[in-house]
Amino acid sequence: MSIVVGGILICLIVLCIRLHNEKAKLQRKIDLFKPMIETTEGIRDIVYYCEVYPKLKYLYLSPNLDSILGPNSLEKHLKNPDKIFGIVHPDDLDILRKKQLGNINFDKPITVRFQNHLGQYIWFEEYATPVYKDGKVIAVQGVFRNIHSQHILQEQLEYKSTHDGLTGLYNREYFQLKKNEFNGMAIPISVIIADLDDLKEINDENGHQMGDRLIIAVADCLNKYADKEMIVARIGGDEFAVIIPDKYVLEVEQYIEKVHSELNGISISLPFSPIRVSIGYEYSPSSYGVMRQLFNKADQKMYKNKKMKKTIVSR
């Protein structure tokens, strides 16, 4: 009987030693990054240490998670580390998966979006460091920095640099950039040039505000029937240009017919109707090396169309 009791005591002692050792190992891991925790807990960064092998497990996660992602976020993520895959933006999910497997460049900052309790996606820039054991990534430690305001500002600046302020269409600089890009490709391409008729007379008689309303109406119409592959731009005061890739003549002509039909039916409390626009287009089965010629030919056809209309009116 004493032998059995002795054996049980020995087992209990061994178990206690193992538990103590595991706790000591865990404490040593936490102590490694304790200075970083103490430094960053007072700011709006998210600091973490997460084991990724054999399974996800947070050894540390910043308490300020609640103030960034919403109430009880810290508790939910500690209980269920996989929850992070449910709040990441779908386009960024692959980034997290690669990081978990160690198949990502840790030398560069990682940019991801996480959804808060209000359903809004917030941009973060992460600086992560892998922890290796026997050549395998077993944990990742790092800092998520909230860069949402900076990212939104950058998007706004980029938008303004490529878009026309009055109409929201692409601007002349962006149009030129895309024209040069297509010039190095070899795909079916069309260029449309459209010019609002009699804008100077309209401005003189009705004021520039009325002229701006006409310009916006034409821009909206050109954009309404364009698909996402088409480049619709305002390249001058009353001049517009459209690049139509991977479509053939019939589709281009159908687009132009829709635009004309829409403009004929627009009613925006103007003292004249319909809105008159001169349009010319040129098509090529290959865009390679011909974009400048296409633009010039479309422009010539547009002016020919404008001249023909003036001739008819003067008769």
Disulfide bonds with the S-S distance in Angstrom:
none
